[in-house]
Amino acid sequence: MSETASYAVGHDELAVAKLLALDGAIDGEVKVSCSGLAGRLDASTQTASRRLQRLEDAGYITRETVSDGQWVQLTDEGERALRAEYEDYRRVFEGETSVELSGVVTSGMGEGRHYISLPGYMRQFEEKLGYEPFLGTLNVELDDESVRRRTAMSAIEPVHIDGWEDEDRTYGPAVCYPATVETADGTTYENAHTIAPERTHHDEDQLEVIAPDKLRDALDLGDDAEVTVDVREQ
């Protein structure tokens, strides 16, 4: 969720987003009226209009006003917010959360090797993850369903890697999640973690995994090999 959205959208607005989703606004545009929405919310028309405006300002919906109402659709950001709510409730009623993500191995740009090797990060990996990672990441291009499912990771408490700085520049914080990597033939590697910059939704189809060993060698993986990454609570 973006910083702007976090100020604009609360539980009341998410209740509106839920009603829109139930009407089909995740799959396409739905027609709504503020008066009709107000009746479902047991609120005034002005309140319903204000909540829609906040959802739009936060980037959770798009809408187009017409003579007899407005066409509204949830954005990817809005869907992410609802999925996060869903995972919170699932965690309440079902207990421990895990998220299964599938995709294929791809070649990275080599940036992971550089950043992992930096002392400000490496020191924290050893302290917080319990190992010194191999200098490089396993890059996984997620399938479409896993890109959508990835938002469920927000219900899992991550391992926070703090930002730091040296004489030349400042390095941002990151988050890691404990993970198990499984190949198509059922071979598994358990002591791994996903890693990503904190507070980013960029390149959500790309997942990076670190481990004490070079995962390509440990699991005999080449480009386009199918893998499943099971992200779980620590």
Summary of the structure (lengths in Angstrom):
residues: 234
radius of gyration: 20.8
end to end distance: 22.8
largest distance: 62.2
contacts: 693
relative contact order: 0.14
helix: 39%
strand: 29%
